[in-house]
Amino acid sequence: MESPCINICSIETSSGFCAGCGRTIEEIAGWAAFSEKERHAVMRLLPARMKAIPLTASRETVASTELTA
């Protein structure tokens, strides 16, 4: 099952989105029960959500690692 999780699990209080993947707590909790269509619908929203979340030191490290890999 495809998942956007990068093991940085912290809900940003300003946005309500996970700092690692951009999902809401409800989306994270229900992910395994979602249909493939529901998961893809959420996945399409994530890039815009991630741009709205402040870059934390943990995410910055992961982002720079992905760029060099």
C-alpha positions, 0 to 999 in steps of 0.5 A: 500500500502506497503511503506518503509517510517519511517517519517524521510524525508531528502535527503542526498546530498552525495547519493541522497537517503532519510535518512529515507527510502533510496528512491530517490526523484523521487521514493518517488514522484512516489510511489503511481503511481508505480505498485506493481512490481515496488515498490517491485523492489525498496524495494529490493534495499533499504537495500544496499542503507541504508548501504551507508547512514551515520547514523544520530541521528534521524535514530539511535534513530529509529534503537535502538527503533526497536531493543528493540521493 
